[in-house]
Amino acid sequence: MEGGAADMRKFDKLVAVEPVNMLPADEARLWAYAREVVVHRDIPQSADEAVRRIGGADAVLVSSTTRLTADILGRCPGLRYVGMCCSLYSPESANVDIRYAAGRGITVTGIRDYGDEGVVEYVVSELVRCLHGYGQEPWLGAPSEITGLKAGFVGLGASGGMIARALAGFGADVAYFARSAKPWAEAEGYRFMPLADLLGRSDVVLCCLNRGTVLLHEAEFDSLGSHKLLFNTGLSPAWDAEPFARWLDGDNLCFCDTAGAAGGEPFTSHPHMRCMGASSGLTRQAFARLGTKVMANIEAYLGAD
């Protein structure tokens, strides 16, 4: 495509194949990047519907609720750019077949760290309510502070790190398990521990893992033990379903903001599950950060095209 210095090179047609959580003002700015823009307000219910929506478009925006598989991508020969309006951590955890796309010359971009602030507030809010007994019995028998609470993090990326800092600010004793020790965490006084040891020593365990990452199996729930609090801030369960079900039946509580994080029914309706059914990271401020990052990706692609 050719364009003058004052006219950024554009896509011929850009399609948001589903709701992508952009603010209206940012959505309107998409016309700066494409000669035609189509924004769909619902989620396609089949691969055929996704293909119909994309049609002859050369650019697509997608959120986390629609999977752009190799089959869908292969049936859209004009496609050359996919902008993920959601977190992209790795090809394995993405809802777009990135490796297949690369083989067909389709660029896939994603964003990170746009909704973490709301997740931090959610964890602190639920933990305070549970410990103090707001609207429920105090978890430790009497109203209690976060001060001195042993908090164990399974995964300590951007979101986990922000939650760890928040809890440490309230006086929690923070330790963590990750693929390797993190110098910044050690510098802040967070102890790196083997997973079994971490689970056994923690009063509350917080799983902050990428989508599809499962680290809690039967042996881990045995190590975790009873009268524990478990938070999952990821997009999918961090555990195997059967041992988790047995653990949840005991003297324990689990907190998840979305049904996807909880593992769906019957877990969402379990009396020991606290599931809000809404993503804590999707706030007005998060939508603004999302839009800014999505458009920066588009501009970088068009500028290099």
N, C-alpha and C positions, 0 to 999 in steps of 0.2 A: 504494500500500500504506500502511496506517495502522499505527502502532506507538506504544507508550507511551515515556516518557522512558527507562525502564530496559530497554526492548526495542528494540534497533536494528532498523530496517526491514530486511526480508530479501528475498532472491530466493525465488521459489516453488521453483525447481529449478536447481541448479548442477551442471554436468557437466564433469569433466576428461576431455576426449575422447581423451587419450593420457597416457602417463607425463609428469609435469610437474616432476619432480626436487625436490619439496618433502619436507622431513624429516617423519617420521610425526607428531610432535607438532604441527607446523604444519598438516599435512593434516587432523588431527582438529579443528583450530580452524575449518575451513571451515564446520562446522555452525553456527557463530555467525552466519554470513552467509546461510544458506539453510535453508528448511524441509526440503528433500531434497537430498542430495549423492550423486552417483555418480562414482566414480573408476575409469577404465579403465586396465588395466595393460599394454596393448599398443597399437601404432600401427594405426589403421584403414587397411586396405589398398585402399580405394576411396572415391570421393566418396559413393556410396550408403551405405557403412558409416558414414562420418562423419555423414551426415544421420540415419541410424537412431539413432546414439548420442546425438545432440543432441536429437532428438525434439521434445517440447514445452517444452524447457528455456528459461528466459529468461536464463540466464547460462552461459557456457562458458569453461573454461580450456584453453589450448593451448600446447604447447611449439614448438620450431622445426622439428619433423619432419613435421608435418601442415600442408598448405596449406588455409586456409579461403577458397575462391574465391567469386566472385560467385554461381556456380551453387549452391554449398553454402549460403551465407548466404540466398539467395533462397528456398530450400526449407525454411527454418526460420523461419516467420513470427512465432513467439513470442519470438525472440531479441532482447534489448535490450542485452546487455553481453558483450564478449569481453575476457578478461584474458590477455594474452600473457605466459607465464612464460619469457620469453626476451628478448633484446635487441631494442629497437625504436629504430632510428635515423632512418628515413624511410619514407614510404608505398611508395616504389619497392623498397626492400630487404626489406620485411616479408613474412611468409608468410600474412598476412591481407589481403584486399582492403579496405583502410581507406577508400578513397574511395567504394566501393560501399556499405560499411557506413554511412558518414556520411549517404549519400543515403537510407538506410532508417531513420535514427534510431537506429542501433546504435552505442554507444560502444565504442571499442577503446582499451585502455591497454596499455602495455608497460613494461619496466624496462631499466635500463642499469647498467653498472659493478658487476656482482656477481661476475664470475669472472676479473677481470683479474689478480689476485695470482698465481693458478696459472699463467697464461700467461707472466708475467714470470719465474717460477721455471723454467718449461720452457725458455725461450729461453736463459737464463743457463746452465742445466745442459747443454743440447746444445752450446752454443758452447764451454764449458769443455772438455767431453769431446773435441770436434773439435780444438781448438787444442792441448790437452795431449797428445792421442793416447791417451786412456783407452779401451782395447778396440779401437783402430784406429791407423793411422799418423798421426802429427801432421800437421795440414794444411799447415803451413809448413815441414815437413822436420825440425823440432826442437820440443820442447815450448815453447809460447809462451803468454804472458798476453794478456788483453784490453787491457792497457795499450798505448796508441798505435794500436790497431786503428781503421781508418776505417769507422765505422758510418753507413750512409745509410738514413733512414726515409722510406718512401713512405706518407704519411699519418701524422699526429701528433695523433690524438685522445686520449681518456683512456687506452686501453690502450697505444698507441704512446708516449705521454708517460711512462708508468710504466716501460716497457722502456728508453726513452732515458735516464731518470734512473738506472736500475740500471746500465746499461753505462757511462755517464759516471762513476758512482761507482767503477768499476773502472779508470778512466783512458782510456776510448775517446774518440776524436775524433768527435763526433756532428754530423751535418748532416741536413737534411730537405727534402722537397718536400711541399707541401700546396696547397690552393686559394689560400691567401694566407699571408703571413708571420704568425707568431704572436708577439705581443710577449713573452709569458712565456717562449717558447723562446729568443728573442733575448737576453732578460735572463739566461738560464742559459748562454749562450755557444754555443747550437746555431745553425749557419749555415743560412739558407734559400737553396736553390739551384734552378736549373732542373733538370728531371728528368734530361735527358741528361747534364748535368755531374755530377749527384749519382751516377748509376749508374756513370759512368766512374771516379770518384775513390774509390769505396767498395770496401773489402775484403769487407764483408758488407752485404747489402741486406735490410731488413726491411719487408715489406709489411703494413701494419696498416690495412686498408680495410674498408668496409662490404660486406656480402654483395652480390654482383652487380656490384661496381665493378671494371672491368678497365682498367688503365693501362699494362701492359707488352705492347707489340706488337712486330713485327719490328724496327723501328728502335730500340726501347728495348733489346732483347736485343743488338743490334749495339753499342750504347753500353756495355752492361754488360760485355761481353767475357768473357774466359776466366779460369780459376782464381779463381772467385768463390763465395761462400756466399750462398744466398738463403733467407730465412725467410718463410713466409706464415702469419700468425696470424689471418687472416680465416676466414669460414665457407665461402668459395668461392674458386676460383683468381683471382688478380689479373692473369692473363695470357691471351693467346691461345694455344691448345693447340699449333698447329704450330710457331711459332718457339720456344716453350718446349721442345718435344720436341727440336729441333735443339740448343738450348743445353744441355739436360740430357745429351745424348750426349757433350758435350765434357768438358773438365777442370773440372767444376763439381759442387757439391753443393746439394741443396735439402732443406729441413726443413719438414715440416708435421705437426701433431699428428693431424689426422683425414684420412680418405680423401676427404671432401668438399673440404677445402682443397687437397688434392693434385690433384684432378681425376679421381679414380678410376683404374681400370685403363686403360691399362698403366702409368700413372705410379707407382702405389703399389708395384709390384714392380720398378721400374727400379733397377739397382744404384747409381745416383747419387741416389736419393731416400731420405731418412730419414723414414719415416712411422710414427708410433706406433700409429695406428689407435684413438686414444682422445682425447677432448677434455681438454686440460690445465687448462681452466678449471673443470671440474666436480669440485669438491672438497667435503668436508663443510662447510667454512666458506662456500663459495660457495652451497651449497644453503640454508644458514641465511640468508644475505643475500637470496637469491632469495625465500624464503618471506616474509620481513619486507616486502619491497618489493611483492610481489604482493598481500598482505593490506592494505597501506597504500593501494594503488590501489582495492581493493574498498571499503574504509571511506570513502575520499573520494567514490567514486561514490554509495554508498548514503546518505551523509550529505547529498549535494547533490540526491538524487533527489526 
